[in-house]
Amino acid sequence: MDKFRLMVITPESPEENEVEKILSLLGCGVSRVHFRHPGMSEKETMALLEQIPQEFRHAITLHDYFNLAERYGCGIQINSRNNSIPNG
């Protein structure tokens, strides 16, 4: 059973107290949280990431704004909106 990993995908729209919920999930054993907010601006995404302590950012996967992944130490998810690996 130790080979299984639990991942969470956020709803399309940001939730109230989202950062607290994400941190709680990570503290309970969730290994990865996918930020899937297609309507969120880059500035809003940055503001959300700024609220995540650095030691948890490696567990975040971005579905948009791949340029923020390196800056914040996050992963990326290729999808229909962003379907190529960024240059890096």
C-alpha positions in Angstrom: 0.0 0.0 0.0 3.0 2.3 0.5 3.2 2.7 -3.3 -0.1 4.5 -3.5 -0.1 8.3 -3.4 -3.2 10.5 -2.8 -3.6 13.5 -5.0 -6.2 16.3 -4.9 -7.5 18.5 -7.7 -8.9 21.8 -6.8 -12.3 22.9 -8.1 -12.3 25.1 -11.2 -13.2 28.2 -9.0 -11.2 29.2 -6.0 -12.8 28.1 -2.7 -13.2 30.1 0.5 -10.2 29.4 2.9 -8.6 27.5 0.1 -5.0 27.8 1.4 -6.0 26.5 4.8 -7.8 23.6 3.2 -4.8 22.8 1.0 -2.4 22.9 4.0 -4.7 20.7 6.0 -4.9 18.1 3.2 -1.1 18.1 2.8 -0.7 17.7 6.6 -3.0 14.7 6.5 -1.0 12.8 3.9 -2.1 14.1 0.5 1.1 14.0 -1.6 0.1 16.4 -4.4 -2.4 19.2 -4.9 -3.3 20.3 -8.5 -4.2 24.0 -8.8 -6.9 23.8 -11.6 -8.3 27.3 -11.8 -8.6 28.1 -15.5 -10.2 31.5 -14.8 -7.6 32.7 -12.3 -5.2 35.4 -13.5 -1.4 35.0 -13.1 -1.4 37.7 -10.4 -4.1 35.8 -8.5 -2.2 32.5 -8.8 0.9 34.2 -7.5 -1.0 35.5 -4.5 -2.3 32.1 -3.7 1.2 30.5 -4.0 2.7 33.2 -1.8 0.4 32.0 1.0 1.7 28.4 0.7 4.8 28.0 2.9 7.9 27.2 0.9 8.2 23.7 2.4 4.9 22.7 0.8 5.2 24.2 -2.6 7.0 21.2 -4.1 3.6 19.4 -3.6 1.7 21.9 -5.8 1.1 21.3 -9.5 0.1 24.2 -11.7 -2.2 23.8 -14.6 -1.6 27.3 -15.9 1.2 29.9 -15.7 4.0 27.4 -16.0 6.5 30.3 -15.7 5.6 30.4 -12.0 6.6 26.7 -11.5 10.3 27.4 -11.4 9.9 30.5 -9.3 7.8 28.7 -6.6 9.2 25.2 -6.9 6.0 23.7 -8.2 5.3 21.0 -10.8 3.3 21.5 -14.0 0.4 19.6 -15.6 0.2 19.7 -19.4 -3.4 20.1 -20.5 -5.6 21.3 -23.4 -5.0 25.0 -22.6 -1.3 24.5 -22.1 -0.2 21.6 -24.2 3.6 22.0 -24.5 6.5 21.8 -22.1 7.8 25.3 -21.5 11.4 26.1 -22.5 13.6 26.1 -19.6 
